[in-house]
Amino acid sequence: MILVTGASGIVGSQIVRQLVDEKKTVRALKRESSDISWLENITNSIDWVDADILDFLSLEKAFEGVTYVVHCAAIVSFDNSNDALMHEINVEGTKNILALCEKYKVQKLVYISSVAALGRSSKTTLITEDAKWIQSSLNTNYAVSKYHAELEVWRAQEEGLQTVILNPSIVIGPGNWSNSSLNLFKYVKNGAPFCPEGSLNYVDVRDVAIITSKFIFNDIQAERFIINAGMISYEHFFKVVAKTMNKKAPNLKLNPTLAIFVASILKVVRFLTGIKTNITKEAVILSRLNILFAADKVEKTLGFKFRAIEDSIQWTYKQLKP
C-alpha cells in the first residue's frame, strides 16, 4: 500500500494517477473540503482517507497497512499573510508524517520538496544537490519552510527511516487555476500586459510523477535529486502560453524598481480588500536571479529524459480547456 499526501494538488494528483496506471494499490490523503475532480475518472481505484496532516490522531487511520509514503502536502505561497500557516503545514505537518512513518515501520518515504529548499545567492548561477543552505534575503519564507522540513526528513533518515528527497522546480501541470504555476497561465489568460525580466526553471508534472514512482521502488535512499527540465525566460514562456491559448503575450517590460514599488502597493491593496495577486516583492526579485538548477544527477541515475516546455504547456492547457 502506498500512501500519498496532498493528493488533490497538482503534483499529488498526478503521482496518484501514475501509480494507479501502474496498477499499484494507492491510499490518498485529502481534507473533506478538497477538490478531487482531477481524479474523478479513477476515484474508484483509490482508497481515500479524509485527514489533516496537522491532526496527528486523524492521520493514524491513514497509516494502517501502509508500506510506502509519498509526502506531497504543502502550501506554496509568496504571500506573507500565509507565513504562519505555511510553516505549520510544511514543517509541523511533515513532522507528523515522519513520526507516523517511524511508528508504523514504513519501508520508505519519498519527500516532494522544492528547489527553493536548496537556497540561493546573487553570486550563484548554477545549483546542484551539493549546494549548502545559505542564509540570505533571497530566500523566501516558503523556501525557509521547505528547508526546515527537509531537516526533519534527514533527521528521520538518521533514525532509521529510508528516505529520498526530490526537489522539483516550478511544476507545469493542470489543476485549480489559482494554484502554483497555473497562476502564470491565468496571468496570460487575463490579458496582463507586463512581462518581468529574468527566467524560471520548469518541469512537467508527468515527469515528476514518473520519477517519484521510480524512487519509491528502487534501493536508493539518503539522497536528494533535483527535478528540473530546464530554464526559460519569462518572455519566451509567456509567448508559448499565449500562442497555445490564442492570446496576446505580455510584452511590456516592467522596470525592476517600478515592479517592486507596484508589489508594495498591491500588498496594501491585498490587506485592505483580501484580493490576492501574483506580483509580490519576493517574486519580482527571484525572477531576475537567472539561476539554473542542474538535473544531471537524476538524468544519469535513472537514464531519464525530460519533456520539452512546449509539450508541457500544450498538454496542460488541453487538460484545462473546457
Beta strands, then each sheet from edge to edge (+ up, - down):
strand 1: 2-5
strand 2: 26-30
strand 3: 46-50
strand 4: 68-71
strand 5: 108-112
strand 6: 126-127
strand 7: 163-168
strand 8: 170-172
strand 9: 194-195
strand 10: 199-204
strand 11: 223-227
strand 12: 230-233
strand 13: 252-253
strand 14: 292-293
sheet 1: 3+ 2+ 1+ 4+ 5+ 7+ 11+
sheet 2: 6+ 14+
sheet 3: 8+ 10+ 12-
sheet 4: 9+ 13+
end
